[in-house]
Amino acid sequence: MAKTVLITGASAGIGYATAELLLKSGYKVYAGARRVEKMRGLEYQGAKIFALDVTDEDSLASAVDFVLKDGGSLDALVNNAGYGAHGAVEDVPLAEARRQFEVNLFGLARLTQLALPHMRAAGGGAIVNISSIAGKITTPTGGWYHASKHALEAYSDALRLETAQFGIKVILIEPGPIRTEWDNTALVNLEKYSGSGPYGPLVKRVTEKFRAGYRSGAPGPEAVAAVILKALRSSSPAARYPVPFTASLIIFMKWLLPDRVLDWALRTALKI
């Protein structure tokens, strides 16, 4: 019997690529996102698509009910929905910072709460949380995004320990720069909040680094989708999967080098 998986943020990027790959691999895919029209291609391939706002309680509850009634089970949850509210921490309004956490952490956590009783009753399941190397290392003008991903890392560690007794696997995926729409959204917010004023010159330099990192040689979302499939197929998945290899190197350097050295490297690279 095909395993049933619910994927959030499936209208583009990692979510879309993961839905496509899991469909090809025999999974029964339920794809949710705010932009339903962007998922028509997935629908043609066999996915069940629906509107999903991870910050709305009714939307989350309806999604789980739909999957269970239509698919009969919920074997895996891929919490992919997220975005970057970039800008200097001084400039980003706290309302925007709170929304960052609502999307990247609290919405994810509420959907997980709704899914867990059904996984526990079934004797197992898998929860895949799409984090980032931003949850391990922090760069200027991304403070609120980094904070949300740091929090997601801690949340997932606790969840993994708590649910292992029920046969539920909790897996963190930690992408580095990946060719998706994510960086465009982050840069729009960066310009909006800090493009002028005292942080304007820094924003210009950060924008150049962003575009170079995300557009020059960065792998596509299919690389992340392949790792998600590997983790779901594993009987004993790792707690974390950095992707691609350069992400592993960045995390290793964070572990290896003192903060003073990393600060110097970042300030030098960005001419701060």
C-alpha positions as CSV (number, residue, x, y, z in Angstrom):
1,M,0.0,0.0,0.0
2,A,1.4,3.4,-1.0
3,K,2.5,5.6,1.9
4,T,0.7,8.9,2.3
5,V,2.7,12.1,2.6
6,L,1.6,15.7,3.3
7,I,3.9,18.4,1.9
8,T,3.5,22.1,2.8
9,G,4.8,24.9,0.7
10,A,4.5,22.7,-2.4
11,S,3.8,25.5,-4.9
12,A,7.5,26.0,-5.8
13,G,11.1,25.1,-5.1
14,I,11.9,22.3,-2.6
15,G,8.3,21.5,-1.9
16,Y,7.3,21.2,-5.6
17,A,10.4,19.1,-6.4
18,T,9.8,16.8,-3.4
19,A,6.2,16.3,-4.4
20,E,7.3,15.3,-7.9
21,L,9.9,12.9,-6.8
22,L,7.7,11.2,-4.2
23,L,5.0,10.8,-6.8
24,K,7.4,9.1,-9.1
25,S,8.6,6.9,-6.2
26,G,5.2,5.5,-5.5
27,Y,4.0,7.8,-2.6
28,K,0.5,9.1,-2.4
29,V,1.1,12.9,-2.3
30,Y,-1.0,15.6,-0.7
31,A,0.4,19.0,-1.6
32,G,-0.7,22.2,0.2
33,A,0.2,25.8,-0.4
34,R,-1.4,29.2,-0.6
35,R,-0.9,29.5,-4.4
36,V,-3.0,26.5,-5.5
37,E,-2.7,27.5,-9.2
38,K,1.1,26.9,-9.0
39,M,0.5,23.2,-8.2
40,R,-1.6,22.3,-11.2
41,G,1.4,20.5,-12.6
42,L,1.5,18.3,-9.5
43,E,-2.2,17.6,-9.8
44,Y,-1.7,16.4,-13.4
45,Q,1.0,14.0,-12.1
46,G,-1.4,12.5,-9.5
47,A,-1.0,14.7,-6.4
48,K,-4.0,15.9,-4.4
49,I,-3.6,19.6,-4.1
50,F,-5.4,22.1,-1.8
51,A,-5.1,25.6,-0.3
52,L,-3.1,25.7,2.9
53,D,-2.1,28.6,5.0
54,V,0.2,27.3,7.8
55,T,-0.6,30.4,10.0
56,D,-4.4,29.6,10.0
57,E,-5.7,27.0,12.5
58,D,-8.8,26.1,10.4
59,S,-6.6,25.6,7.3
60,L,-4.3,23.3,9.1
61,A,-7.0,21.2,10.7
62,S,-8.8,20.9,7.3
63,A,-5.6,19.7,5.7
64,V,-5.1,16.9,8.1
65,D,-8.8,15.9,8.0
66,F,-8.7,15.8,4.2
67,V,-5.6,13.7,4.0
68,L,-6.9,11.2,6.6
69,K,-10.4,10.9,5.0
70,D,-9.1,10.7,1.4
71,G,-5.9,8.8,1.9
72,G,-6.8,6.7,5.0
73,S,-3.5,7.5,6.8
74,L,-0.8,10.1,7.3
75,D,2.5,8.3,7.1
76,A,4.8,11.3,6.6
77,L,4.7,15.0,7.0
78,V,7.2,17.3,5.2
79,N,7.1,20.7,6.8
80,N,8.6,22.8,4.0
81,A,6.6,26.1,4.0
82,G,8.8,29.0,5.0
83,Y,10.3,32.3,3.9
84,G,13.0,34.9,4.8
85,A,12.1,38.2,6.4
86,H,15.6,39.7,5.8
87,G,16.7,43.1,6.9
88,A,18.8,44.5,9.7
89,V,17.3,43.5,13.1
90,E,17.0,47.2,13.9
91,D,14.9,47.8,10.8
92,V,12.5,44.8,10.6
93,P,9.2,45.6,12.3
94,L,8.5,43.3,15.2
95,A,5.2,42.4,13.5
96,E,7.1,41.0,10.6
97,A,9.5,39.2,12.9
98,R,6.6,37.6,14.6
99,R,5.1,36.5,11.3
100,Q,8.5,35.0,10.4
101,F,8.1,32.8,13.5
102,E,4.5,32.1,12.8
103,V,5.3,30.7,9.3
104,N,8.7,29.1,10.0
105,L,8.1,27.6,13.4
106,F,4.6,27.9,15.1
107,G,2.6,26.9,12.0
108,L,4.9,24.0,11.5
109,A,4.5,23.0,15.2
110,R,0.7,23.2,15.1
111,L,0.5,21.1,12.0
112,T,2.8,18.6,13.7
113,Q,0.6,18.6,16.8
114,L,-2.4,17.7,14.6
115,A,-0.6,14.9,12.8
116,L,1.1,13.2,15.8
117,P,-2.0,11.5,17.4
118,H,-2.7,9.8,14.1
119,M,0.9,8.7,13.6
120,R,1.1,7.4,17.2
121,A,-2.1,5.4,16.7
122,A,-0.7,3.9,13.6
123,G,2.5,2.9,15.4
124,G,4.9,5.1,13.5
125,G,5.5,7.8,11.0
126,A,8.0,10.4,9.8
127,I,8.2,14.1,10.3
128,V,10.6,16.0,8.0
129,N,11.4,19.6,9.0
130,I,13.1,21.7,6.3
131,S,15.5,23.8,8.3
132,S,18.7,25.4,6.8
133,I,22.3,26.0,7.5
134,A,20.9,29.3,8.7
135,G,19.9,27.3,11.7
136,K,23.6,26.7,12.5
137,I,25.4,29.9,11.3
138,T,24.2,33.5,11.3
139,T,25.0,36.2,8.8
140,P,24.2,40.0,9.0
141,T,20.8,41.2,7.7
142,G,19.2,37.8,8.3
143,G,18.8,37.9,12.0
144,W,15.1,37.1,12.3
145,Y,15.2,34.3,9.7
146,H,18.2,32.8,11.4
147,A,16.5,33.0,14.8
148,S,13.5,31.1,13.4
149,K,15.7,28.4,12.0
150,H,17.8,28.1,15.2
151,A,14.5,27.7,17.1
152,L,13.4,25.0,14.6
153,E,16.6,23.1,15.2
154,A,16.0,23.0,19.0
155,Y,12.3,22.2,18.6
156,S,13.1,19.3,16.3
157,D,15.7,17.9,18.6
158,A,13.1,17.8,21.5
159,L,10.4,16.4,19.2
160,R,12.8,13.6,18.0
161,L,13.5,12.5,21.6
162,E,9.9,12.7,22.7
163,T,8.4,10.7,19.8
164,A,11.0,8.0,19.2
165,Q,9.2,5.8,21.8
166,F,6.2,5.7,19.4
167,G,8.2,4.8,16.3
168,I,8.0,8.3,14.9
169,K,11.1,9.6,13.2
170,V,11.9,13.3,13.2
171,I,14.4,14.4,10.5
172,L,16.0,17.8,9.9
173,I,17.0,18.8,6.4
174,E,19.6,21.6,6.3
175,P,20.0,23.1,2.8
176,G,22.6,25.5,1.9
177,P,22.1,27.8,-1.1
178,I,19.6,26.2,-3.5
179,R,18.3,27.6,-6.8
180,T,14.7,28.4,-5.8
181,E,12.4,31.5,-5.4
182,W,13.5,31.8,-1.8
183,D,16.3,34.2,-2.3
184,N,14.1,36.6,-4.4
185,T,11.7,36.9,-1.5
186,A,14.5,37.4,1.0
187,L,16.1,40.1,-1.2
188,V,12.8,42.0,-1.7
189,N,12.3,42.1,2.1
190,L,16.0,43.1,2.5
191,E,15.6,46.1,0.2
192,K,12.2,47.0,1.7
193,Y,13.4,47.2,5.3
194,S,17.1,48.2,5.0
195,G,17.8,49.2,1.4
196,S,18.2,52.8,2.5
197,G,19.5,54.4,5.7
198,P,22.5,53.4,7.7
199,Y,22.5,49.8,6.6
200,G,22.1,50.6,2.9
201,P,25.7,50.1,1.8
202,L,25.8,46.7,3.7
203,V,22.6,45.7,2.0
204,K,24.1,46.3,-1.5
205,R,27.1,44.0,-0.6
206,V,24.9,41.4,0.9
207,T,22.6,41.4,-2.2
208,E,25.7,40.8,-4.4
209,K,26.8,37.9,-2.3
210,F,23.2,36.4,-2.2
211,R,22.9,36.5,-6.0
212,A,26.3,35.0,-6.5
213,G,25.6,32.2,-4.0
214,Y,22.1,31.3,-5.1
215,R,22.5,31.7,-8.9
216,S,26.1,30.7,-9.7
217,G,26.5,27.0,-9.4
218,A,24.0,26.4,-6.7
219,P,22.1,23.0,-7.2
220,G,18.4,23.0,-7.9
221,P,15.7,21.9,-5.4
222,E,15.9,18.4,-6.9
223,A,19.1,17.8,-4.8
224,V,17.1,18.4,-1.6
225,A,14.2,16.3,-2.8
226,A,16.6,13.4,-3.3
227,V,17.8,13.7,0.3
228,I,14.3,13.8,1.6
229,L,13.4,10.6,-0.3
230,K,16.5,9.0,1.1
231,A,15.6,9.9,4.6
232,L,12.0,8.7,4.3
233,R,13.2,5.4,2.9
234,S,15.7,4.8,5.7
235,S,14.8,2.5,8.5
236,S,17.2,4.5,10.7
237,P,17.5,8.0,9.3
238,A,20.1,10.5,10.6
239,A,18.9,13.3,12.8
240,R,20.2,15.9,10.2
241,Y,21.0,15.9,6.5
242,P,23.0,19.0,5.3
243,V,22.7,19.4,1.5
244,P,24.6,19.9,-0.7
245,F,28.2,19.0,0.4
246,T,29.1,22.6,0.7
247,A,26.5,23.0,3.5
248,S,28.3,20.3,5.4
249,L,31.6,22.2,5.0
250,I,30.0,25.4,6.3
251,I,28.6,23.7,9.3
252,F,31.9,22.0,10.0
253,M,33.7,25.4,9.8
254,K,31.2,26.8,12.3
255,W,32.0,24.0,14.7
256,L,35.7,24.3,14.1
257,L,36.4,28.0,14.3
258,P,36.0,30.4,17.2
259,D,33.3,33.0,16.9
260,R,35.9,35.7,16.8
261,V,37.4,34.2,13.7
262,L,34.1,33.7,12.0
263,D,33.1,37.3,12.8
264,W,36.3,38.5,11.2
265,A,35.7,36.4,8.1
266,L,32.2,37.7,7.6
267,R,33.1,41.3,8.3
268,T,36.0,41.0,5.9
269,A,33.9,39.5,3.1
270,L,31.1,42.1,3.6
271,K,33.5,45.0,4.3
272,I,31.8,45.9,7.5
